[in-house]
């Protein structure tokens, strides 16, 4: 994980963990998929880090993916959790130590379920950061 990716993901977790309505509805936020966890929970995927440097500075374009897992009968609770994730991140993230977040953009959401697994909702963001 690049320094930028780790730093921005820490800010992401901090912002989500500080959003009361979201934390009231989920059981935990994990860095990666846990072996066992009570539903619903959020797992961060290790995202992609691309070069976004310029002549006089180092930059990274980061792909941030959050997967919400839920075992509900319907996707109703999953939809509520996904909406709360978007609410928590509506105003972006604070700049992490050593980096300035230049842009923080919502990319997409997606919900999937197979016949033998719980619901999964994907929420993706893109952040562009410059090293300071």
Secondary structure, DSSP 8 states (H G I E B T S, - for coil): --HHHHHHHHHHHHHHHT-HHHHHH-SEEEES--SS--SSEEEEE---EEE--BTTB-EEEEEEEEEEEE--SSSHHHHHHHHHHHHHTTT-----TTEEEEEEEEEEEEEE--TTS-EEEEEEEEEEEEE-
